[in-house]
Amino acid sequence: MADREAFLTNKIFLNAALPLLKVIAADVPSINKMFKNVHCVYQVSCLAPEAPGGKYAIHFVVNGDEWKIHPKIEPRPMVELEFKSVEALNAFFKGKIAPATLPKMKGVTKHPAAFAAFMAALLKMANLLGLTEPPEDEDTKRLLVKCYFYLLSAGISQLNKNGHEEVHDWALKSPDRVYAFAVQNEPTVSAFIRVKAGKSRSGKGEYKRAMPFFTLKFRDLDAALGTLMSIDDMLEATKEGKIIMEGAPEFGAQIGGYMLLVGSLAK
């Protein structure tokens, strides 16, 4: 049985990082083209004796540009990457590639084009999230910030849903509030997390039903990447105007702490 930290890390990879494949497939033209004629059910899983059905999994039902994501087991996926344990999946997605961490790859010979498209998206995601310096291309910067926002908002929500003591205690005490991530003059680059009485939900894009309670807003894409890639100190970035906290500063520190927590588990 996986220990508590390994379990939480696994939930972040399965339910916060892997859904980014949908974003990659939509926003990267070369990969979008590969999925054009794909009709496939993909699954990424890891064996876990304690889990219902004996594994933790997420699956994707893909029909060209349409992706539906389901954080549960699909009994008969067409293509599957199956890891032998929680720890093996975690190590693989942390970049520790070795024979012991490689998954079984099922359905490759039956669906070679669909498998190739999925692996291209997976490798692109790994390459993006593995960057240590901001990319030069503006479109790549935009995509990377978007991925970070989605990963962090979903990651914080996953920590709450899976009982991380500090995050869940915060969520339990919270009235109905929305915390948002944004970049000035970049309306397509945004995400949010809604929290209420122990429940949480992350979302892509702007939250439009009401004004967010707190927004962590960045001056531009470079300022966002400075913080998200741990290049800039958040306090100094705030003083320099790279970060605009729309709401009480103490909530910025709190959300910043949870961002670092997600990042520490995923590295």
Secondary structure, DSSP 8 states (H G I E B T S, - for coil): ---HHHHHHHHHIIIIITTHHHHHHHH-HHHHHHTTT-EEEEEEEEE-TTSGGGEEEEEEEEETTEEEEESS--SS-SEEEEESSHHHHHHHHTT---GGG--EEESTTTSHHHHHHHHHHHHHHHHHHT-SS--SSHHHHHHHHHHHHHHHHHHHHHHHHTT-HHHHHHHHH--SEEEEEEETT-TTSEEEEEEETTEEEEEES---SS--SEEEEESSHHHHHHHHTT-S-HHHHHHTTSEEEES-HHHHHHHHHHHHHHHHHH-
